Amino acid sequence: MTDVSPTPAHPFTSPTDLDDIDRPEMRSSWPTAIGTIAIVFGALGALGWLYSGASPFLFKWFGGTVDENEPGMKAALAWQTWSVLLSLLAAALAVLLLVVGVRLVRRRRRALRAGIGWAILRMLLAVAHAAVFAQMAQQQFAEMQNDPNIAPMRNIVGPATAIFWIVWGCALPIFLLIWFGRRKIKDEVTTWP
């Protein structure tokens, strides 16, 4: 009969052996989840904002005509330059969000700083959007009130537009600032390459 020694309960001989193994089940899942959300929002945002910025030119290029005497169109045309500029800036920030998402999924340390920078810039842009589009809506409203064919309305368009742009534009940035500001998250990010 041969002497058979019992097999060990687990293959590791010391606790330090665990440090040498990359065990995905031990890694946190938030970088993949938040990174994927950032990639989707960044990609869709970049496409949407680029289209928004280019739409006045595409409309003219495809032979569209605008009746400048139509109620509200004078205001839209007067604010067109600001609208295009803000759309292009938003598209650039959407690309930055896409980069942040890729860095998060790849667990790169720069994702934290880029994400915080994106959040701050996006909130500033949301306030700029709110100011410009609220002014444009106010001017359009005033023009439409002067048209006898349009029934009188209460003037809630400008404030509602401003509130919408600020809430929508600041929701994800505020979440990321709170998330990235947590000590546990900062500590984890410092372990990334």
N, C-alpha and C positions, 0 to 999 in steps of 0.2 A: 504494500500500500504506500502511496506517495503522500508526502506531507503537503497539504493544501492550506495556504494561509488565507484567512478571510479577506475579502475585498473591502476597501475602505468605504465608509458611508457616503462620502462625496469625493470627487476627484481632486479637490484642492487640499494642499498640505499645510498651507498657512494663510492667514487673512490677507497678506500682501499679494497672494496670487490673484485675488479678486480685482486688484487695481490694474492688472495687466490685461484684463479682458474687457472689451467694449461690449456692454450688455444693453442693447436698445430698450429692453423692458424696464431697465432701471432709470432711463433718462426721462426727463419731464417732457410732456407732450405739448406744452403751451407754445414753444417756438414754431412748431409745425402748424398748429391751429391758427395762431395769430398771423404767422407768415403767409399762410395760404389766403387768409382773408385780405391781407395787405396786397398780395399779388393780384387777386381778383379785382379788388377796388381800384388798384393802381392801373391795371390794364384797361378795364372798362372806363375808368375816369379819363385816362389819356385819350382814348378813342372818342369818347363823348365830348370832351372839351375841345379837342382838335376840330371835330365836326362843328361844334358851336362857334368856334372862332372863324372857321372857313365858310360857314353857311351863307353869310351875306354875299360873299364873292361867288360862291357856287350858284346861288340863286340868279345872279346877274349873268354868269357865264352860260347857264342853261337857258337864257332868254327870258327870264322872269322880269316882270315890270312891277314897280311899286307906285301906287297912287299916293303921292305925298300929301294930298288934300284929305285923305281918309282920316277920320278921327283916330288920334293916337299914333299915327305913323310919323308925324313930324318929330315927336319926342323920341321914338325908337331910332330914327335916323340921326337925331342930334346926339344921342348917346352911343352910337354904333362903334365909334373908335374905342371908347372905354370898354364897351362890351367885348369887343374882339381882343383887346389887350388883356383884360382879366381872364378871358377864356384861355388864352395862350399861356398865361402865368399858371393857371390852374392845371393845364395839361402838363407843364413842366413839373409841377409839384406831384401830379399823379405818377409821372415817371419815377420821381424820387421815392414815392411810396412803394412802387413796384420793386425798386432796388432794395428798400428796407425789407420788404417781404422775402425776397430771395436771400438776403443776408440772414434773416431770422431762420428760415428753413435750413440753411447751411450752417447755422449756429456760429456766426461770425460776430466778434466783439463789436465791430463798427456799427452793427445794427442798432445798438442802443443809442449811440450819439446821433446817428442819422435819423432814427425814429423820433427822438426828442426835437431835433431841428425841424423835421418835417411837420410835426405837430404844432410847433410855435408859428411857423410860416403859414400853415394852412389856416390857423385861427385868425391871423392877421388878414389873410386873403378873404376869409369869410366875412370879416367886418367891412372890408373894402367892397366886396360884392353887395353886401347889405346896403351900404350907403349909396352906391351907384344905382343899383336896381330899384331901390326905394324911391330915389329921386326921379328916375325914369318913369316909374309907375305913377308917381304924383303928377308929373307933367302930362302923361297920357290921360290920366283921370281928369285933369283940368281941361284938356282939349276936348274930351268926350262930353264933359258937362256943358260946353258951349254949343254942342250939336243939338239942334231941336229934335232930331229924329231918335235920340237916345233918351230913355227915361232917366230922371234924376236918381242918383245913387248916393249912399253914404260913403264917405271917404275912408275906407279901411284898407284899401289896396296897398298903399305905401307902407304903413306899419306892419301889415301882415306879411308883405314881401320881405321886409327887413328881419322880422322874427324868424321866418322860414329859413332864410340864408344863414343866419347866425346859428340856429339850432342844428340844421343839417350840416353846416360846414364845421361845427365844433364838436360834434358828438364823438367821432372816432379819435380826433386829436386829444380830447380830454381823457377818453378811456386809455389811450396809449401813455399819456403823461402820468396818469395814476398808476397804471400797471408797471411802467418802467421805473417809477419812483419808489417802488417797494424794495426794501432792503434785501429780501430773499431773491428777487429777480436780479438786482444789481450784483449780488454775490455770485449767482449762477453764471451770469454773463461774463464775469471776470475769468471764469475757467475756460471760456471758449477761445479758439485760436484767433 
